[in-house]
Amino acid sequence: MTDDTAPTPARQQIFGQQEGRILERLAALDPDLMRYVRDFAYDTVYERPGLDLRSKELIACALLVSLGSPDELRTHLRGALRAGASEQEVRETLLLCVPYLGFPRVVAAFAQLQALLDGQKKAPTREE
């Protein structure tokens, strides 16, 4: 971890053991950016009541498909699975994007999901 801030339940659930790597990557881009993402996006918005973390992550996946953000999408696909979404729920979320966003973005999203699932199969004891 790049800071003394303890992980919140949402960050811990979504990122797992990848949290330090993710925050270090963001801090290398810009330390303030990392703090904004960590403190606002995850420690404020993600900790709000009203939606469970699984739902928030499925929504985040759909939004990231719409933005065409593959690196962030892979993080949140992993996060959705870690937050309790089934593989089928993730697949259905991606398929729901087709009529709104088109096939190219959804095909790219499925490629990210497949890479993630393949990685989990190759190293089932290592946390993705």
VOBA-1610 file (N, C-alpha, C; in pm, whole numbers, padded with zeros to 5 digits, always signed):
BEGIN
Met+00084-00117+00000Met+00000+00000+00000Met+00089+00123+00000Thr+00042+00227-00067Thr+00124+00347-00079Thr+00095+00450+00029Asp+00006+00421+00122Asp-00033+00518+00223Asp-00070+00441+00349Asp-00079+00512+00461Asp-00115+00449+00587Asp-00265+00426+00600Thr-00344+00465+00500Thr-00488+00450+00506Thr-00525+00302+00498Ala-00597+00255+00599Ala-00641+00115+00601Ala-00749+00095+00494Pro-00751-00020+00431Pro-00852-00043+00328Pro-00992-00047+00387Thr-01087+00014+00317Thr-01226+00007+00357Thr-01281-00128+00313Pro-01396-00167+00368Pro-01453-00296+00326Pro-01471-00308+00175Ala-01516-00202+00110Ala-01536-00209-00036Ala-01403-00229-00107Arg-01303-00147-00074Arg-01172-00163-00139Arg-01114-00301-00114Gln-01124-00347+00008Gln-01068-00477+00043Gln-01139-00588-00035Gln-01271-00579-00047Gln-01347-00681-00118Gln-01318-00678-00267Ile-01315-00560-00325Ile-01296-00547-00470Ile-01153-00582-00510Phe-01055-00526-00440Phe-00916-00539-00483Phe-00844-00658-00423Gly-00881-00701-00304Gly-00812-00811-00239Gly-00663-00781-00228Gln-00582-00878-00260Gln-00437-00863-00250Gln-00379-00774-00359Gln-00462-00736-00456Gln-00416-00649-00565Gln-00418-00501-00527Glu-00474-00468-00409Glu-00491-00328-00374Glu-00361-00248-00378Gly-00257-00299-00317Gly-00130-00227-00315Gly-00078-00201-00455Arg-00085-00301-00542Arg-00038-00286-00680Arg-00121-00181-00753Ile-00252-00185-00734Ile-00341-00090-00802Ile-00313+00053-00755Leu-00303+00072-00624Leu-00277+00207-00572Leu-00139+00256-00610Glu-00040+00168-00612Glu+00094+00208-00655Glu+00095+00250-00801Arg+00020+00177-00886Arg+00011+00214-01028Arg-00050+00353-01042Leu-00157+00380-00968Leu-00220+00511-00974Leu-00127+00620-00918Ala-00059+00591-00808Ala+00032+00688-00748Ala+00148+00721-00842Ala+00192+00622-00920Ala+00300+00647-01015Ala+00254+00743-01125Leu+00127+00738-01157Leu+00073+00834-01254Leu+00065+00972-01191Asp+00010+00977-01068Asp+00001+01101-00994Asp-00049+01070-00854Pro+00024+01111-00750Pro-00018+01081-00612Pro-00155+01139-00576Asp-00185+01259-00625Asp-00317+01317-00597Asp-00427+01236-00663Leu-00404+01190-00786Leu-00501+01107-00855Leu-00530+00981-00774Met-00425+00918-00725Met-00443+00797-00644Met-00529+00827-00522Arg-00502+00938-00454Arg-00581+00973-00335Arg-00726+01002-00371Tyr-00750+01069-00483Tyr-00888+01096-00525Tyr-00964+00966-00552Val-00900+00876-00625Val-00964+00748-00654Val-00990+00672-00525Arg-00888+00661-00442Arg-00901+00585-00317Arg-01003+00650-00223Asp-00984+00779-00195Asp-01064+00844-00091Asp-01206+00877-00136Phe-01221+00922-00260Phe-01355+00959-00305Phe-01430+00841-00365Ala-01372+00782-00470Ala-01444+00675-00539Ala-01473+00557-00448Tyr-01371+00510-00378Tyr-01390+00388-00300Tyr-01430+00414-00155Asp-01365+00506-00089Asp-01393+00525+00054Asp-01516+00611+00079Thr-01564+00681-00022Thr-01686+00762-00006Thr-01800+00702-00087Val-01788+00701-00218Val-01899+00657-00303Val-01931+00509-00284Tyr-01829+00424-00288Tyr-01854+00280-00276Tyr-01904+00240-00138Glu-01878+00321-00037Glu-01923+00288+00099Glu-02063+00340+00129Arg-02126+00407+00034Arg-02263+00456+00056Arg-02360+00339+00069Pro-02465+00357+00151Pro-02567+00254+00161Pro-02662+00261+00041Gly-02747+00164+00028Gly-02850+00169-00075Gly-02837+00062-00181Leu-02716+00029-00217Leu-02689-00080-00311Leu-02582-00168-00250Asp-02597-00298-00268Asp-02492-00387-00220Asp-02372-00379-00315Leu-02259-00423-00266Leu-02134-00412-00341Leu-02140-00490-00472Arg-02205-00604-00472Arg-02220-00685-00593Arg-02289-00602-00703Ser-02399-00536-00667Ser-02472-00453-00764Ser-02387-00337-00812Lys-02318-00272-00720Lys-02231-00160-00758Lys-02125-00204-00858Glu-02068-00321-00835Glu-01963-00369-00925Glu-02019-00408-01061Leu-02138-00467-01066Leu-02198-00499-01196Leu-02228-00372-01273Ile-02276-00269-01204Ile-02301-00140-01269Ile-02169-00080-01318Ala-02066-00086-01234Ala-01935-00034-01273Ala-01885-00104-01400Cys-01907-00235-01408Cys-01865-00309-01528Cys-01937-00255-01652Ala-02068-00237-01643Ala-02143-00184-01757Ala-02094-00044-01796Leu-02069+00039-01697Leu-02021+00175-01726Leu-01883+00173-01791Leu-01797+00084-01745Leu-01662+00077-01801Leu-01663+00019-01941Val-01757-00071-01971Val-01774-00117-02109Val-01811+00003-02195Ser-01901+00087-02145Ser-01945+00204-02223Ser-01831+00301-02249Leu-01739+00309-02155Leu-01625+00401-02171Leu-01512+00342-02253Gly-01516+00210-02274Gly-01407+00146-02346Gly-01278+00148-02266Ser-01287+00116-02137Ser-01171+00121-02046Ser-01132-00021-02004Pro-01054-00092-02085Pro-01028-00234-02058Pro-00952-00263-01928Asp-00854-00182-01893Asp-00779-00210-01770Asp-00868-00196-01647Glu-00944-00089-01642Glu-01034-00068-01530Glu-01146-00171-01531Leu-01193-00208-01651Leu-01297-00310-01661Leu-01249-00441-01601Arg-01128-00480-01632Arg-01078-00607-01578Arg-01074-00604-01424Thr-01033-00491-01368Thr-01032-00475-01222Thr-01173-00494-01166His-01272-00436-01233His-01408-00443-01180His-01479-00574-01215Leu-01439-00640-01321Leu-01488-00776-01344Leu-01443-00866-01230Arg-01315-00855-01196Arg-01261-00930-01081Arg-01336-00889-00954Gly-01357-00759-00936Gly-01427-00709-00819Gly-01570-00761-00810Ala-01640-00768-00923Ala-01777-00820-00923Ala-01779-00965-00877Leu-01687-01043-00928Leu-01680-01184-00888Leu-01644-01195-00739Arg-01550-01113-00694Arg-01510-01114-00552Arg-01624-01066-00462Ala-01712-00980-00514Ala-01823-00927-00435Ala-01944-01019-00437Gly-01932-01134-00502Gly-02040-01233-00497Gly-02121-01251-00623Ala-02091-01177-00730Ala-02162-01199-00856Ala-02115-01331-00915Ser-02208-01402-00972Ser-02171-01526-01040Ser-02116-01494-01178Glu-02044-01588-01236Glu-01995-01568-01372Glu-02112-01540-01466Gln-02224-01610-01447Gln-02342-01589-01532Gln-02397-01448-01516Glu-02401-01395-01395Glu-02448-01258-01374Glu-02357-01157-01443Val-02227-01181-01439Val-02134-01092-01508Val-02157-01100-01658Arg-02171-01222-01710Arg-02197-01239-01853Arg-02327-01168-01895Glu-02432-01182-01815Glu-02560-01118-01847Glu-02548-00965-01843Thr-02470-00914-01750Thr-02447-00770-01743Thr-02379-00721-01871Leu-02278-00796-01916Leu-02209-00757-02039Leu-02302-00768-02160Leu-02381-00874-02166Leu-02474-00891-02279Leu-02578-00780-02284Leu-02620-00732-02167Leu-02717-00623-02162Leu-02662-00496-02228Cys-02532-00485-02236Cys-02469-00367-02297Cys-02480-00366-02449Val-02503-00480-02512Val-02503-00488-02658Val-02599-00388-02723Pro-02728-00384-02686Pro-02817-00293-02758Pro-02786-00145-02734Tyr-02718-00115-02628Tyr-02688+00024-02595Tyr-02552+00069-02644Leu-02456-00024-02646Leu-02317+00013-02674Leu-02260-00051-02799Gly-02322-00156-02846Gly-02275-00221-02967Gly-02185-00340-02941Phe-02172-00420-03045Phe-02094-00543-03035Phe-01945-00523-03011Pro-01878-00428-03077Pro-01733-00418-03057Pro-01693-00399-02910Arg-01762-00313-02839Arg-01726-00291-02698Arg-01757-00413-02613Val-01865-00481-02643Val-01903-00598-02564Val-01811-00716-02596Val-01773-00732-02720Val-01677-00837-02754Val-01545-00812-02680Ala-01501-00687-02677Ala-01378-00653-02604Ala-01395-00681-02455Ala-01512-00656-02400Ala-01537-00683-02259Ala-01534-00833-02230Phe-01592-00911-02320Phe-01587-01056-02302Phe-01443-01109-02313Ala-01363-01045-02394Ala-01221-01084-02402Ala-01152-01059-02268Gln-01185-00948-02202Gln-01129-00919-02070Gln-01177-01022-01967Leu-01305-01056-01973Leu-01359-01156-01881Leu-01292-01290-01904Gln-01276-01330-02030Gln-01214-01459-02059Gln-01069-01463-02011Ala-00996-01355-02031Ala-00857-01350-01984Ala-00852-01363-01832Leu-00944-01297-01764Leu-00950-01306-01619Leu-00982-01448-01574Leu-01081-01509-01635Leu-01120-01646-01599Leu-01008-01745-01631Asp-00942-01727-01746Asp-00829-01814-01781Asp-00718-01802-01678Gly-00692-01680-01633Gly-00589-01658-01531Gly-00624-01724-01400Gln-00752-01723-01366Gln-00795-01789-01242Gln-00783-01940-01252Lys-00806-01995-01369Lys-00796-02141-01388Lys-00651-02187-01381Lys-00559-02104-01433Lys-00418-02141-01433Lys-00356-02137-01294Ala-00407-02047-01210Ala-00350-02031-01075Ala-00463-02023-00973Pro-00532-02135-00949Pro-00650-02129-00862Pro-00621-02091-00717Thr-00498-02107-00671Thr-00468-02072-00532Thr-00419-01928-00519Arg-00383-01865-00631Arg-00336-01727-00628Arg-00455-01634-00648Glu-00465-01533-00565Glu-00573-01438-00575Glu-00546-01344-00691Glu-00643-01329-00779Glu-00630-01241-00897Glu-00644-01097-00858
//
